[in-house]
């Protein structure tokens, strides 16, 4: 759980850097699958810093995924929104009121309930077709992004964020299925494709829509699916008699995190010269 919360801390901080870089990058093709946009964003120092923090967060996430039920890790990752809110509160343009700090406290309370109720990580391999299903979902994320990138405003950000969450959810389940590096294992390719697609869609969502809406969609996509897969197919458990407590903790943590989603958007910088907007 310490690793899961450390991962949430990293992902919450990285979101602020990456959102700022994506907004500053030159617009792309209009599709949610825009490799050029990702490349332009990566060339900005804020996005590079965000990726480095994401790398550390992913390493911690892998440790958590190999030792905790997927539902517990997913709820902890949803708490990255609370981290983003706390970071945003240090910015002059943002002030958190009592309701927002109450939501942060609710996230912490939900995670505490999960820590008490979480049982053992399951050791089932799941259905034989599950790795192929994950690979299909990862490919579907790209198709979803290509279509959603052309939607208007708020729906676009929400669908792109949801698609990125599905991609990150594929990564979570694939980590549990992997047993070493085997190029013939579809779970490995699902992890790579799902992660890459998730970053593509999330970067587009950050630039072309409300960052907060995109973050809310991402949280839904990366928590619900993996939690269901872990409980239904991979043998994740709660402590005996504490299933209701685990459910209450999961719902509380995710719902409170969604309430804080609007703090995923960094302050809009003041307009600058045109030459700075097109700089790498």
C-alpha positions as a LaTeX table, in Angstrom:
\begin{tabular}{lrrr}
\hline
Residue & $x$ (\AA) & $y$ (\AA) & $z$ (\AA) \\
\hline
Unk1 & 0.00 & 0.00 & 0.00 \\
Unk2 & 2.93 & 2.33 & 0.65 \\
Unk3 & 4.11 & 1.73 & $-2.92$ \\
Unk4 & 0.58 & 2.27 & $-4.27$ \\
Unk5 & 0.28 & 5.61 & $-2.45$ \\
Unk6 & 3.79 & 6.58 & $-3.58$ \\
Unk7 & 2.72 & 5.83 & $-7.14$ \\
Unk8 & $-0.37$ & 8.04 & $-6.70$ \\
Unk9 & 1.87 & 10.83 & $-5.40$ \\
Unk10 & 4.06 & 10.56 & $-8.52$ \\
Unk11 & 1.15 & 10.40 & $-10.97$ \\
Unk12 & $-0.61$ & 13.34 & $-9.33$ \\
Unk13 & 2.48 & 15.52 & $-9.60$ \\
Unk14 & 3.21 & 14.39 & $-13.17$ \\
Unk15 & $-0.30$ & 15.39 & $-14.28$ \\
Unk16 & 0.35 & 19.04 & $-13.46$ \\
Unk17 & 3.57 & 19.12 & $-15.50$ \\
Unk18 & 2.17 & 17.19 & $-18.47$ \\
Unk19 & $-1.05$ & 19.17 & $-18.69$ \\
Unk20 & 0.89 & 22.45 & $-18.80$ \\
Unk21 & 3.20 & 21.13 & $-21.53$ \\
Unk22 & 0.37 & 19.72 & $-23.62$ \\
Unk23 & $-1.52$ & 23.01 & $-23.51$ \\
Unk24 & 1.60 & 24.89 & $-24.64$ \\
Unk25 & 2.34 & 22.54 & $-27.58$ \\
Unk26 & 1.21 & 23.47 & $-31.10$ \\
Unk27 & $-2.17$ & 21.96 & $-32.12$ \\
Unk28 & $-2.13$ & 18.77 & $-34.15$ \\
Unk29 & $-4.39$ & 16.91 & $-36.54$ \\
Unk30 & $-7.53$ & 16.97 & $-34.39$ \\
Unk31 & $-7.44$ & 13.21 & $-33.79$ \\
Unk32 & $-7.03$ & 11.74 & $-30.37$ \\
Unk33 & $-4.27$ & 9.49 & $-31.77$ \\
Unk34 & $-1.70$ & 12.13 & $-32.66$ \\
Unk35 & 1.90 & 10.96 & $-32.34$ \\
Unk36 & 3.11 & 14.35 & $-33.57$ \\
Unk37 & 1.38 & 16.11 & $-30.71$ \\
Unk38 & 2.97 & 13.73 & $-28.20$ \\
Unk39 & 6.38 & 14.37 & $-29.76$ \\
Unk40 & 5.94 & 18.14 & $-29.57$ \\
Unk41 & 4.83 & 17.88 & $-25.96$ \\
Unk42 & 7.76 & 15.61 & $-24.99$ \\
Unk43 & 10.18 & 18.22 & $-26.31$ \\
Unk44 & 9.02 & 20.62 & $-23.63$ \\
Unk45 & 10.82 & 20.31 & $-20.33$ \\
Unk46 & 7.64 & 20.12 & $-18.25$ \\
Unk47 & 6.41 & 17.05 & $-20.10$ \\
Unk48 & 9.84 & 15.41 & $-19.85$ \\
Unk49 & 9.85 & 16.02 & $-16.09$ \\
Unk50 & 6.34 & 14.57 & $-15.90$ \\
Unk51 & 7.42 & 11.45 & $-17.79$ \\
Unk52 & 10.38 & 10.96 & $-15.44$ \\
Unk53 & 8.05 & 11.19 & $-12.45$ \\
Unk54 & 5.64 & 8.82 & $-14.19$ \\
Unk55 & 8.49 & 6.33 & $-14.62$ \\
Unk56 & 9.14 & 6.29 & $-10.89$ \\
Unk57 & 5.40 & 6.01 & $-10.25$ \\
Unk58 & 5.11 & 3.04 & $-12.61$ \\
Unk59 & 7.94 & 1.21 & $-10.85$ \\
Unk60 & 6.14 & 1.65 & $-7.53$ \\
Unk61 & 2.85 & 0.64 & $-9.16$ \\
Unk62 & 4.35 & $-2.64$ & $-10.41$ \\
Unk63 & 5.41 & $-3.53$ & $-6.86$ \\
Unk64 & 1.91 & $-2.75$ & $-5.59$ \\
Unk65 & 0.19 & $-4.69$ & $-8.39$ \\
Unk66 & 2.26 & $-7.79$ & $-7.60$ \\
Unk67 & 1.32 & $-7.73$ & $-3.90$ \\
Unk68 & $-2.14$ & $-6.15$ & $-3.54$ \\
Unk69 & $-5.59$ & $-6.84$ & $-5.02$ \\
Unk70 & $-6.27$ & $-4.79$ & $-8.14$ \\
Unk71 & $-9.19$ & $-2.96$ & $-6.52$ \\
Unk72 & $-6.95$ & $-1.65$ & $-3.73$ \\
Unk73 & $-4.29$ & $-0.43$ & $-6.16$ \\
Unk74 & $-6.92$ & 1.19 & $-8.38$ \\
Unk75 & $-8.45$ & 3.13 & $-5.50$ \\
Unk76 & $-5.00$ & 4.25 & $-4.37$ \\
Unk77 & $-4.19$ & 5.48 & $-7.89$ \\
Unk78 & $-7.46$ & 7.42 & $-7.95$ \\
Unk79 & $-6.07$ & 9.31 & $-4.98$ \\
Unk80 & $-3.59$ & 10.94 & $-7.37$ \\
Unk81 & $-6.35$ & 13.51 & $-7.89$ \\
Unk82 & $-6.12$ & 14.40 & $-4.22$ \\
Unk83 & $-2.38$ & 14.87 & $-4.71$ \\
Unk84 & $-3.04$ & 17.14 & $-7.68$ \\
Unk85 & $-5.54$ & 19.12 & $-5.59$ \\
Unk86 & $-3.02$ & 19.55 & $-2.79$ \\
Unk87 & $-0.37$ & 20.72 & $-5.26$ \\
Unk88 & $-2.86$ & 23.07 & $-6.91$ \\
Unk89 & $-3.67$ & 24.59 & $-3.52$ \\
Unk90 & $-0.09$ & 25.88 & $-3.32$ \\
Unk91 & $-0.56$ & 27.90 & $-6.51$ \\
Unk92 & $-1.62$ & 31.54 & $-6.13$ \\
Unk93 & $-4.52$ & 31.13 & $-8.58$ \\
Unk94 & $-6.12$ & 28.24 & $-6.67$ \\
Unk95 & $-7.65$ & 28.09 & $-3.21$ \\
Unk96 & $-9.23$ & 24.99 & $-1.70$ \\
Unk97 & $-12.31$ & 25.53 & 0.43 \\
Unk98 & $-13.65$ & 23.40 & 3.23 \\
Unk99 & $-15.63$ & 21.18 & 0.84 \\
Unk100 & $-12.49$ & 20.39 & $-1.18$ \\
Unk101 & $-10.41$ & 19.59 & 1.89 \\
Unk102 & $-13.28$ & 17.42 & 3.12 \\
Unk103 & $-13.05$ & 15.51 & $-0.16$ \\
Unk104 & $-9.30$ & 15.04 & 0.38 \\
Unk105 & $-10.06$ & 13.68 & 3.86 \\
Unk106 & $-12.71$ & 11.37 & 2.35 \\
Unk107 & $-10.12$ & 9.95 & $-0.08$ \\
Unk108 & $-7.81$ & 9.21 & 2.84 \\
Unk109 & $-10.67$ & 7.64 & 4.83 \\
Unk110 & $-11.68$ & 5.45 & 1.89 \\
Unk111 & $-8.11$ & 4.23 & 1.45 \\
Unk112 & $-7.88$ & 3.50 & 5.17 \\
Unk113 & $-11.01$ & 1.32 & 4.92 \\
Unk114 & $-9.50$ & $-0.50$ & 1.95 \\
Unk115 & $-6.26$ & $-1.09$ & 3.83 \\
Unk116 & $-8.23$ & $-2.69$ & 6.68 \\
Unk117 & $-10.43$ & $-4.81$ & 4.42 \\
Unk118 & $-8.08$ & $-5.82$ & 1.60 \\
Unk119 & $-7.28$ & $-9.50$ & 1.53 \\
Unk120 & $-4.69$ & $-11.44$ & $-0.37$ \\
Unk121 & $-3.70$ & $-10.82$ & $-3.96$ \\
Unk122 & $-5.15$ & $-13.54$ & $-6.19$ \\
Unk123 & $-2.86$ & $-15.99$ & $-7.96$ \\
Unk124 & $-5.17$ & $-17.25$ & $-10.66$ \\
Unk125 & $-4.15$ & $-16.81$ & $-14.27$ \\
Unk126 & $-7.69$ & $-16.09$ & $-15.38$ \\
Unk127 & $-9.28$ & $-17.39$ & $-18.59$ \\
Unk128 & $-6.86$ & $-18.52$ & $-21.28$ \\
Unk129 & $-8.20$ & $-15.85$ & $-23.63$ \\
Unk130 & $-7.72$ & $-12.98$ & $-21.15$ \\
Unk131 & $-4.31$ & $-11.81$ & $-22.54$ \\
Unk132 & $-5.82$ & $-11.70$ & $-26.03$ \\
Unk133 & $-8.82$ & $-9.79$ & $-24.73$ \\
Unk134 & $-6.45$ & $-7.24$ & $-23.18$ \\
Unk135 & $-4.62$ & $-6.88$ & $-26.50$ \\
Unk136 & $-7.95$ & $-6.34$ & $-28.26$ \\
Unk137 & $-8.98$ & $-3.71$ & $-25.72$ \\
Unk138 & $-5.64$ & $-1.92$ & $-26.17$ \\
Unk139 & $-6.19$ & $-1.81$ & $-29.94$ \\
Unk140 & $-9.74$ & $-0.61$ & $-29.34$ \\
Unk141 & $-8.37$ & 2.29 & $-27.29$ \\
Unk142 & $-6.59$ & 3.57 & $-30.40$ \\
Unk143 & $-9.77$ & 3.31 & $-32.46$ \\
Unk144 & $-11.71$ & 5.10 & $-29.72$ \\
Unk145 & $-9.16$ & 7.89 & $-29.67$ \\
Unk146 & $-9.26$ & 8.32 & $-33.45$ \\
Unk147 & $-13.03$ & 8.82 & $-33.29$ \\
Unk148 & $-13.23$ & 10.78 & $-30.03$ \\
Unk149 & $-10.58$ & 13.29 & $-31.08$ \\
Unk150 & $-13.11$ & 14.83 & $-33.46$ \\
Unk151 & $-15.89$ & 15.27 & $-30.91$ \\
Unk152 & $-16.72$ & 18.75 & $-29.60$ \\
Unk153 & $-15.40$ & 20.20 & $-26.35$ \\
Unk154 & $-16.43$ & 18.48 & $-23.14$ \\
Unk155 & $-17.49$ & 15.10 & $-24.66$ \\
Unk156 & $-14.14$ & 14.90 & $-26.42$ \\
Unk157 & $-12.14$ & 15.41 & $-23.22$ \\
Unk158 & $-14.31$ & 12.95 & $-21.31$ \\
Unk159 & $-14.12$ & 10.19 & $-23.95$ \\
Unk160 & $-10.39$ & 10.68 & $-24.53$ \\
Unk161 & $-9.81$ & 10.57 & $-20.77$ \\
Unk162 & $-11.95$ & 7.44 & $-20.46$ \\
Unk163 & $-10.02$ & 5.83 & $-23.31$ \\
Unk164 & $-6.70$ & 6.65 & $-21.66$ \\
Unk165 & $-8.00$ & 5.15 & $-18.42$ \\
Unk166 & $-8.92$ & 1.95 & $-20.26$ \\
Unk167 & $-5.38$ & 1.82 & $-21.64$ \\
Unk168 & $-3.86$ & 2.26 & $-18.18$ \\
Unk169 & $-6.31$ & $-0.37$ & $-16.89$ \\
Unk170 & $-4.98$ & $-2.81$ & $-19.49$ \\
Unk171 & $-1.49$ & $-2.13$ & $-18.16$ \\
Unk172 & $-2.57$ & $-2.91$ & $-14.58$ \\
Unk173 & $-4.11$ & $-6.27$ & $-15.47$ \\
Unk174 & $-1.25$ & $-7.18$ & $-17.84$ \\
Unk175 & 1.32 & $-6.62$ & $-15.08$ \\
Unk176 & $-0.48$ & $-9.24$ & $-13.00$ \\
Unk177 & $-0.48$ & $-11.74$ & $-15.87$ \\
Unk178 & 3.15 & $-11.37$ & $-16.89$ \\
Unk179 & 5.72 & $-13.89$ & $-15.70$ \\
Unk180 & 8.96 & $-12.55$ & $-17.08$ \\
Unk181 & 9.60 & $-11.12$ & $-20.54$ \\
Unk182 & 8.29 & $-13.35$ & $-23.31$ \\
Unk183 & 7.87 & $-11.76$ & $-26.74$ \\
Unk184 & 5.30 & $-14.42$ & $-27.61$ \\
Unk185 & 3.09 & $-13.43$ & $-24.67$ \\
Unk186 & 0.14 & $-11.27$ & $-25.81$ \\
Unk187 & $-0.03$ & $-9.77$ & $-22.30$ \\
Unk188 & 3.34 & $-8.09$ & $-22.91$ \\
Unk189 & 2.15 & $-6.55$ & $-26.17$ \\
Unk190 & $-1.11$ & $-5.52$ & $-24.50$ \\
Unk191 & 0.90 & $-3.71$ & $-21.81$ \\
Unk192 & 3.03 & $-1.85$ & $-24.37$ \\
Unk193 & 0.17 & $-0.99$ & $-26.70$ \\
Unk194 & $-2.21$ & $-0.06$ & $-23.88$ \\
Unk195 & 0.33 & 2.19 & $-22.18$ \\
Unk196 & 1.34 & 3.91 & $-25.41$ \\
Unk197 & $-2.27$ & 4.45 & $-26.48$ \\
Unk198 & $-3.15$ & 5.81 & $-23.04$ \\
Unk199 & $-0.43$ & 8.46 & $-23.22$ \\
Unk200 & $-1.46$ & 9.47 & $-26.73$ \\
Unk201 & $-5.10$ & 9.95 & $-25.77$ \\
Unk202 & $-4.36$ & 11.66 & $-22.47$ \\
Unk203 & $-2.03$ & 14.18 & $-24.10$ \\
Unk204 & $-4.71$ & 15.01 & $-26.69$ \\
Unk205 & $-7.32$ & 15.33 & $-23.96$ \\
Unk206 & $-5.10$ & 17.70 & $-21.99$ \\
Unk207 & $-4.64$ & 19.98 & $-24.99$ \\
Unk208 & $-8.06$ & 19.95 & $-26.63$ \\
Unk209 & $-10.46$ & 19.85 & $-23.69$ \\
Unk210 & $-10.85$ & 20.52 & $-20.00$ \\
Unk211 & $-8.02$ & 18.76 & $-18.18$ \\
Unk212 & $-10.30$ & 18.14 & $-15.21$ \\
Unk213 & $-12.93$ & 16.38 & $-17.32$ \\
Unk214 & $-10.26$ & 14.21 & $-18.93$ \\
Unk215 & $-8.86$ & 13.28 & $-15.52$ \\
Unk216 & $-12.28$ & 12.24 & $-14.27$ \\
Unk217 & $-12.75$ & 9.96 & $-17.29$ \\
Unk218 & $-9.30$ & 8.48 & $-16.76$ \\
Unk219 & $-10.02$ & 7.63 & $-13.13$ \\
Unk220 & $-13.20$ & 5.78 & $-14.09$ \\
Unk221 & $-11.46$ & 3.86 & $-16.87$ \\
Unk222 & $-8.45$ & 2.73 & $-14.84$ \\
Unk223 & $-10.25$ & 1.71 & $-11.64$ \\
Unk224 & $-13.51$ & $-0.08$ & $-12.44$ \\
Unk225 & $-12.31$ & $-2.52$ & $-15.13$ \\
Unk226 & $-9.19$ & $-3.81$ & $-13.35$ \\
Unk227 & $-11.05$ & $-4.11$ & $-10.05$ \\
Unk228 & $-13.71$ & $-6.29$ & $-11.71$ \\
Unk229 & $-11.08$ & $-8.40$ & $-13.50$ \\
Unk230 & $-9.20$ & $-9.01$ & $-10.26$ \\
Unk231 & $-12.29$ & $-10.10$ & $-8.33$ \\
Unk232 & $-13.92$ & $-12.15$ & $-11.11$ \\
Unk233 & $-10.96$ & $-13.87$ & $-12.77$ \\
Unk234 & $-7.69$ & $-13.41$ & $-10.87$ \\
Unk235 & $-8.78$ & $-14.46$ & $-7.39$ \\
Unk236 & $-8.43$ & $-11.17$ & $-5.50$ \\
Unk237 & $-10.03$ & $-11.36$ & $-2.07$ \\
Unk238 & $-11.16$ & $-9.26$ & 0.85 \\
Unk239 & $-10.70$ & $-10.27$ & 4.47 \\
Unk240 & $-13.39$ & $-12.61$ & 5.69 \\
Unk241 & $-16.56$ & $-10.72$ & 6.51 \\
Unk242 & $-15.17$ & $-7.36$ & 5.35 \\
Unk243 & $-16.35$ & $-7.34$ & 1.74 \\
Unk244 & $-18.84$ & $-4.56$ & 2.46 \\
Unk245 & $-16.14$ & $-2.47$ & 4.13 \\
Unk246 & $-13.87$ & $-2.89$ & 1.11 \\
Unk247 & $-16.69$ & $-1.84$ & $-1.22$ \\
Unk248 & $-17.45$ & 1.21 & 0.92 \\
Unk249 & $-13.77$ & 2.19 & 0.94 \\
Unk250 & $-13.44$ & 1.76 & $-2.82$ \\
Unk251 & $-16.56$ & 3.80 & $-3.61$ \\
Unk252 & $-15.61$ & 6.52 & $-1.12$ \\
Unk253 & $-12.07$ & 6.90 & $-2.45$ \\
Unk254 & $-13.08$ & 6.97 & $-6.13$ \\
Unk255 & $-16.10$ & 9.26 & $-5.64$ \\
Unk256 & $-14.13$ & 11.75 & $-3.55$ \\
Unk257 & $-11.32$ & 11.69 & $-6.10$ \\
Unk258 & $-13.77$ & 12.51 & $-8.90$ \\
Unk259 & $-15.05$ & 15.42 & $-6.83$ \\
Unk260 & $-11.51$ & 16.80 & $-6.88$ \\
Unk261 & $-11.01$ & 16.29 & $-10.62$ \\
Unk262 & $-11.37$ & 19.97 & $-11.44$ \\
Unk263 & $-8.05$ & 20.64 & $-9.72$ \\
Unk264 & $-6.18$ & 18.65 & $-12.37$ \\
Unk265 & $-6.03$ & 21.79 & $-14.54$ \\
Unk266 & $-3.06$ & 24.07 & $-13.93$ \\
Unk267 & $-3.44$ & 27.84 & $-14.07$ \\
Unk268 & $-3.64$ & 29.18 & $-17.64$ \\
Unk269 & $-0.44$ & 31.08 & $-18.42$ \\
Unk270 & $-0.60$ & 34.67 & $-19.55$ \\
Unk271 & $-0.48$ & 35.15 & $-23.33$ \\
Unk272 & 3.04 & 35.46 & $-24.60$ \\
Unk273 & 4.77 & 36.27 & $-27.90$ \\
Unk274 & 3.93 & 34.03 & $-30.85$ \\
Unk275 & 7.53 & 32.86 & $-31.10$ \\
Unk276 & 7.34 & 31.24 & $-27.66$ \\
Unk277 & 4.18 & 29.36 & $-28.56$ \\
Unk278 & 5.92 & 27.61 & $-31.44$ \\
Unk279 & 9.18 & 26.91 & $-29.64$ \\
Unk280 & 10.20 & 23.35 & $-28.96$ \\
\hline
\end{tabular}
